Amino acid sequence: MRYALTVGMTLALAGCASDNTWTRGPEADPKLTLEQQRAQCSASTYSDGKDDGERANQDFNICMRASGWLRADRKCRTGSDTRLWLPTCE
């Protein structure tokens, strides 16, 4: 039962997380592919079994941004980025 719940939540989170496309930021770990980083962030999101898909999606997005990945649909620069024509990221 626990295994089925884990697999189900992982698939649900993968579905939630697929709304955004991600691009590697200058601070992302170059050893990790997008799929590997998505897997790490999906595994680290918390779900207590209630209807909290939106919270899990927010946790996933926070994890991706904290890992140095940027949403591809939102072009912005981090503190170490020298492309001054881009707005700064939050």
C-alpha positions in Angstrom: 0.0 0.0 0.0 2.8 2.4 0.9 4.6 1.7 -2.3 1.4 2.3 -4.4 0.9 5.6 -2.6 4.5 6.7 -3.2 4.2 5.8 -6.9 0.9 7.5 -7.2 2.1 10.7 -5.6 5.3 10.7 -7.7 3.2 10.5 -10.8 0.8 13.2 -9.6 3.7 15.5 -8.8 5.3 14.8 -12.1 2.1 15.9 -13.7 1.9 19.0 -11.6 5.5 19.9 -12.3 5.2 19.5 -16.0 3.3 22.8 -16.3 6.6 24.7 -16.3 9.5 24.3 -18.6 12.9 24.8 -17.0 16.2 26.1 -18.2 19.6 25.7 -16.6 20.6 28.9 -14.7 24.2 29.9 -14.1 24.1 28.5 -10.5 22.7 25.1 -11.4 24.8 22.0 -10.8 26.3 21.2 -14.2 26.5 17.5 -13.3 22.7 17.1 -13.0 20.5 16.9 -16.0 17.0 18.4 -16.0 15.5 15.0 -15.5 17.7 14.2 -12.5 17.0 17.6 -10.9 13.3 17.2 -11.4 13.4 13.7 -9.8 15.3 15.1 -6.8 12.8 17.9 -6.4 9.8 15.6 -6.9 11.1 13.3 -4.2 11.6 16.1 -1.8 8.2 17.6 -2.0 5.9 16.8 0.9 2.4 15.4 0.7 0.4 14.2 3.6 -2.2 12.5 1.4 -4.7 15.3 1.5 -5.7 17.5 -1.5 -2.5 19.5 -1.5 -1.4 19.2 -5.1 -1.0 23.0 -5.3 1.3 23.0 -2.3 3.4 20.2 -3.7 3.7 22.1 -7.0 4.8 25.2 -5.1 7.4 23.1 -3.2 8.6 21.6 -6.4 9.0 25.1 -8.0 10.9 26.4 -5.0 13.2 23.4 -5.0 14.0 23.9 -8.7 14.7 27.6 -8.3 16.8 27.0 -5.2 18.8 24.4 -7.2 19.6 27.1 -9.8 17.1 26.3 -12.5 15.0 29.0 -14.0 11.5 28.9 -15.6 12.1 29.0 -19.3 9.0 31.2 -19.8 10.4 33.8 -17.4 13.7 35.3 -18.5 15.5 36.8 -15.6 19.1 37.1 -14.2 20.6 36.0 -10.9 23.1 37.9 -8.9 26.1 36.4 -10.7 24.6 36.9 -14.2 26.2 39.7 -16.2 23.3 40.1 -18.7 22.1 43.4 -17.4 19.3 43.7 -20.0 17.4 40.9 -18.2 15.4 41.8 -15.1 16.6 40.3 -11.8 15.0 37.1 -10.5 13.1 37.2 -7.2 
